[in-house]
Amino acid sequence: WARLLLVLPAFELRSGLRPPGSKAELLRLWGSGDARPFYGTLCPRCQAPTDFGRWRALPPPPRLRVAYEVPWRDPWEPFFVAPARGVPPFDERFLQYGFNRISQACELHVAGFRFVVLDGAFVAHRGFKEPGGFHGGREAELGQNRRLFRRFREELRERYPGSGRRC
């Protein structure tokens, strides 16, 4: 358990809806088009490793459980629960928009952590993420963090010389 990260499938909800209280309720919202996987229209690859189709096909569990393990893939931005100790700290150089969750997931992968998807738990963002719905400085922030991410990956090779994992 010390090297497992518990991934919470992430969703977007149509504005004005209250967050669902159960997987069954979320599945109803998803079926009606009032919920969808997080970043489903903006960056489907950023959440794809969660494997929403597989998660959706599982019957709602009577209690929280680990459903399946998924391999890390770039550019995954999972939402997860981590052990209280032994997890590399978030790199605070990634300010504002872009590469913050990607860099953290990348480092955790290189450090030897495994990702397991929970069933019976999820996170929900109020409002659909749509193109053009970001602040004006987003592109500049994204460019700066993209350059930083390239250096960050090189630093990981030095920080984890015995790891066969790369980002």
C-alpha positions as CSV (number, residue, x, y, z in Angstrom):
1,W,0.0,0.0,0.0
2,A,2.9,2.4,0.6
3,R,3.6,2.6,-3.1
4,L,0.0,2.7,-4.4
5,L,-1.8,5.9,-5.5
6,L,-5.5,5.7,-5.3
7,V,-6.9,7.3,-8.5
8,L,-10.3,9.0,-8.3
9,P,-12.0,9.2,-11.7
10,A,-12.7,12.8,-12.5
11,F,-15.8,14.2,-14.1
12,E,-17.3,17.5,-15.2
13,L,-20.9,18.4,-14.4
14,R,-23.2,20.7,-16.3
15,S,-23.4,24.1,-14.5
16,G,-26.1,24.4,-11.9
17,L,-26.2,20.7,-11.0
18,R,-25.3,19.5,-7.5
19,P,-22.6,16.9,-7.3
20,P,-23.8,13.4,-7.4
21,G,-23.7,11.5,-4.1
22,S,-23.1,8.0,-5.6
23,K,-21.7,6.3,-8.6
24,A,-25.2,5.2,-9.7
25,E,-26.3,8.9,-9.6
26,L,-23.2,9.9,-11.6
27,L,-23.8,7.2,-14.2
28,R,-27.4,8.5,-14.7
29,L,-26.0,12.1,-15.2
30,W,-23.4,10.7,-17.6
31,G,-26.0,8.8,-19.5
32,S,-28.1,12.0,-19.9
33,G,-25.2,14.1,-21.0
34,D,-25.1,16.1,-17.8
35,A,-21.7,14.7,-16.8
36,R,-18.7,13.6,-18.7
37,P,-15.1,12.6,-18.0
38,F,-12.9,15.6,-16.9
39,Y,-11.3,17.4,-19.8
40,G,-13.2,15.1,-22.2
41,T,-13.4,17.7,-24.9
42,L,-10.3,19.7,-24.1
43,C,-7.7,17.0,-23.5
44,P,-9.1,13.5,-23.7
45,R,-5.5,12.1,-23.5
46,C,-5.0,13.8,-20.1
47,Q,-7.5,11.5,-18.4
48,A,-7.5,8.6,-20.8
49,P,-5.4,6.2,-18.7
50,T,-8.1,6.2,-16.0
51,D,-10.1,4.1,-18.5
52,F,-13.5,5.5,-18.0
53,G,-15.2,2.9,-20.2
54,R,-13.9,0.1,-17.9
55,W,-14.9,2.1,-14.8
56,R,-18.4,2.8,-16.2
57,A,-18.9,-0.9,-17.0
58,L,-18.3,-2.0,-13.4
59,P,-21.6,-2.3,-11.4
60,P,-21.8,0.2,-8.5
61,P,-20.0,-1.4,-5.6
62,P,-21.6,-1.8,-2.2
63,R,-18.5,0.0,-0.7
64,L,-15.3,1.7,-1.8
65,R,-12.8,-0.7,-3.4
66,V,-9.8,-0.8,-5.7
67,A,-11.1,-1.7,-9.1
68,Y,-8.0,-2.2,-11.3
69,E,-4.5,-1.0,-11.8
70,V,-3.5,1.2,-14.8
71,P,-0.1,1.9,-16.1
72,W,1.1,5.5,-16.2
73,R,1.1,7.2,-19.6
74,D,2.0,10.6,-20.7
75,P,0.3,13.2,-20.5
76,W,-1.9,11.8,-17.7
77,E,-3.2,14.2,-15.0
78,P,-4.8,11.9,-12.5
79,F,-6.5,13.0,-9.3
80,F,-5.4,10.7,-6.5
81,V,-5.0,10.0,-2.9
82,A,-1.4,9.2,-1.8
83,P,0.2,7.8,1.3
84,A,1.0,10.4,4.0
85,R,4.7,9.6,3.9
86,G,7.2,8.7,1.2
87,V,5.7,10.6,-1.6
88,P,7.9,13.1,-3.4
89,P,6.7,16.7,-2.8
90,F,4.9,18.6,-5.5
91,D,7.3,20.7,-7.5
92,E,6.2,24.2,-6.8
93,R,8.0,25.7,-9.8
94,F,5.0,24.7,-11.9
95,L,2.9,27.9,-11.3
96,Q,-0.4,28.8,-12.8
97,Y,-1.5,26.7,-15.8
98,G,0.0,23.6,-17.3
99,F,2.1,20.6,-16.4
100,N,1.5,20.8,-12.6
101,R,-0.4,17.5,-12.3
102,I,1.5,15.9,-15.2
103,S,4.8,16.6,-13.6
104,Q,3.7,15.2,-10.3
105,A,2.3,12.0,-11.8
106,C,5.4,11.7,-14.0
107,E,7.7,11.8,-10.9
108,L,5.6,9.4,-9.0
109,H,5.8,7.0,-11.9
110,V,9.6,7.3,-12.1
111,A,9.9,6.9,-8.3
112,G,8.2,3.5,-8.6
113,F,4.6,4.3,-7.5
114,R,1.7,2.3,-9.0
115,F,-1.7,3.7,-9.9
116,V,-4.9,1.9,-9.0
117,V,-8.4,3.2,-9.8
118,L,-11.0,3.3,-7.1
119,D,-14.6,2.3,-7.7
120,G,-17.2,3.8,-5.5
121,A,-15.4,7.2,-5.3
122,F,-14.9,10.0,-7.8
123,V,-14.4,13.8,-8.0
124,A,-16.6,16.2,-9.9
125,H,-15.9,19.7,-11.2
126,R,-18.9,22.0,-11.5
127,G,-19.2,23.3,-15.0
128,F,-18.0,21.8,-18.3
129,K,-14.5,22.8,-19.3
130,E,-14.9,24.4,-22.7
131,P,-12.4,25.9,-25.3
132,G,-12.0,29.6,-24.7
133,G,-13.0,29.4,-21.0
134,F,-9.5,30.2,-19.7
135,H,-7.8,33.4,-18.7
136,G,-5.8,35.5,-21.1
137,G,-2.4,34.5,-19.9
138,R,-2.9,30.8,-20.2
139,E,-0.9,30.3,-23.3
140,A,2.1,32.1,-22.0
141,E,2.0,30.1,-18.7
142,L,1.6,26.9,-20.7
143,G,4.7,27.7,-22.8
144,Q,6.8,28.6,-19.7
145,N,5.7,25.4,-17.9
146,R,6.3,23.3,-21.1
147,R,10.0,24.5,-21.1
148,L,10.3,23.8,-17.4
149,F,8.8,20.3,-17.8
150,R,11.6,19.4,-20.3
151,R,14.2,20.4,-17.7
152,F,12.2,18.6,-15.0
153,R,12.3,15.3,-16.9
154,E,16.1,15.6,-17.2
155,E,16.3,16.3,-13.4
156,L,14.3,13.1,-12.8
157,R,17.0,11.0,-14.4
158,E,19.5,12.4,-12.0
159,R,17.2,12.1,-9.0
160,Y,16.3,8.5,-9.7
161,P,19.3,7.0,-11.4
162,G,18.3,3.4,-10.7
163,S,14.8,3.7,-12.1
164,G,14.1,2.1,-15.4
165,R,11.0,4.3,-15.7
166,R,10.9,7.4,-17.8
167,C,8.4,10.1,-18.7
